[in-house]
């Protein structure tokens, strides 16, 4: 399920202890160091809902919309879909962003591929990555 940009902002507002230069940040969605990145991440969620970009940014599986960048890639076409979604975001925001939300997904795919190792540690870990 894809949340909206507003839902994303609400989910990170006031739920963390964040400090910048020793000072606690009251609202990461409004702080000048975080706001630009938070706004872009929120925009990505909104683009997954927008009829003009949904077909690029999201895919439907089991009747539910999901973000393309979180999809486990099985084919070269899956990788091209991710590239197209990233390009669409960068074109929309009119600049270069070094991270657009898929920076940790590669680690998740690696854990998915290495479930046999997770099973050796604790079978629940393997179940968690599948879920």
C-alpha positions as CSV (number, residue, x, y, z in Angstrom):
1,X,0.0,0.0,0.0
2,X,1.3,3.4,-0.9
3,X,0.8,6.3,1.5
4,X,0.5,9.9,0.4
5,X,3.1,12.6,0.9
6,X,1.1,14.0,3.8
7,X,0.8,10.6,5.4
8,X,4.6,10.2,5.1
9,X,5.3,13.6,6.7
10,X,2.8,12.8,9.5
11,X,4.6,9.5,10.1
12,X,8.0,11.1,10.8
13,X,6.8,14.3,12.5
14,X,7.6,14.2,16.2
15,X,8.4,10.5,16.4
16,X,12.2,10.7,16.6
17,X,14.9,12.3,18.6
18,X,17.0,14.2,16.1
19,X,19.8,16.6,16.9
20,X,21.7,19.0,14.7
21,X,24.7,20.8,16.2
22,X,23.6,19.7,19.7
23,X,20.1,21.2,19.3
24,X,17.0,19.0,19.2
25,X,15.0,19.3,16.0
26,X,11.3,19.7,16.9
27,X,10.0,18.9,13.5
28,X,12.1,17.3,10.8
29,X,9.5,18.1,8.2
30,X,10.0,21.8,8.8
31,X,13.7,22.1,9.8
32,X,15.8,23.7,7.0
33,X,18.3,20.9,6.9
34,X,15.7,18.2,6.4
35,X,12.7,19.9,4.7
36,X,14.0,19.8,1.1
37,X,14.7,16.0,1.3
38,X,11.4,15.3,3.2
39,X,9.5,17.3,0.6
40,X,11.1,15.3,-2.3
41,X,10.3,12.0,-0.5
42,X,6.7,13.2,0.0
43,X,6.6,14.2,-3.7
44,X,7.6,10.6,-4.6
45,X,4.7,9.2,-2.7
46,X,2.3,11.7,-4.3
47,X,3.7,10.8,-7.7
48,X,2.7,7.2,-7.0
49,X,-0.9,8.3,-6.6
50,X,-0.9,10.9,-9.4
51,X,-2.8,9.6,-12.5
52,X,-0.1,11.3,-14.7
53,X,2.8,9.3,-13.2
54,X,1.3,6.4,-11.3
55,X,1.9,4.0,-14.3
56,X,5.6,4.8,-14.0
57,X,6.0,5.1,-10.3
58,X,3.8,2.2,-9.1
59,X,2.6,-1.2,-10.0
60,X,-0.4,-3.2,-8.9
61,X,-0.1,-6.6,-7.3
62,X,-2.9,-8.6,-5.7
63,X,-5.2,-5.6,-6.1
64,X,-2.9,-3.2,-4.2
65,X,-0.6,-0.5,-5.5
66,X,3.1,-0.6,-4.5
67,X,6.1,1.6,-5.3
68,X,8.2,0.4,-8.2
69,X,11.5,1.2,-6.4
70,X,10.5,-1.3,-3.6
71,X,9.8,-4.1,-6.1
72,X,12.1,-7.1,-6.0
73,X,13.7,-7.2,-9.4
74,X,13.5,-10.5,-11.3
75,X,14.0,-9.3,-14.9
76,X,16.0,-6.7,-16.8
77,X,12.6,-5.0,-17.4
78,X,12.2,-4.6,-13.6
79,X,15.5,-2.8,-13.5
80,X,14.5,-0.5,-16.4
81,X,11.2,0.2,-14.6
82,X,13.2,1.4,-11.6
83,X,15.4,3.5,-13.8
84,X,12.4,5.1,-15.5
85,X,10.8,5.9,-12.1
86,X,14.1,7.5,-10.8
87,X,14.4,9.5,-14.0
88,X,10.8,10.7,-13.6
89,X,11.4,11.9,-10.1
90,X,14.6,13.7,-11.1
91,X,12.8,15.4,-14.0
92,X,9.9,16.4,-11.8
93,X,12.1,18.0,-9.0
94,X,14.3,19.7,-11.6
95,X,17.6,18.8,-10.2
96,X,19.9,16.2,-8.8
97,X,19.1,14.3,-5.7
98,X,21.6,11.8,-4.5
99,X,19.0,9.6,-2.8
100,X,15.4,9.1,-3.9
101,X,14.2,6.5,-1.5
102,X,15.7,3.3,-2.9
103,X,19.1,3.6,-1.2
104,X,18.5,0.8,1.2
105,X,16.4,-1.5,-1.0
106,X,19.5,-3.2,-2.4
107,X,20.4,-4.4,1.1
108,X,16.9,-5.8,1.4
109,X,17.2,-7.7,-1.9
110,X,20.6,-9.1,-0.7
111,X,18.9,-10.3,2.5
112,X,16.1,-11.8,0.4
113,X,18.6,-13.7,-1.7
114,X,20.6,-14.9,1.3
115,X,17.7,-16.2,3.3
116,X,19.6,-19.5,3.9
117,X,22.1,-17.5,6.0
118,X,19.3,-15.8,7.9
119,X,17.7,-19.2,8.6
120,X,21.0,-20.3,10.3
121,X,20.8,-17.3,12.6
122,X,17.0,-17.4,13.3
123,X,14.3,-18.6,10.9
124,X,12.1,-15.6,12.0
125,X,14.6,-13.3,10.2
126,X,14.1,-15.2,6.9
127,X,10.4,-15.0,7.4
128,X,10.6,-11.2,8.1
129,X,12.5,-10.5,4.9
130,X,10.0,-12.5,2.8
131,X,7.2,-10.5,4.4
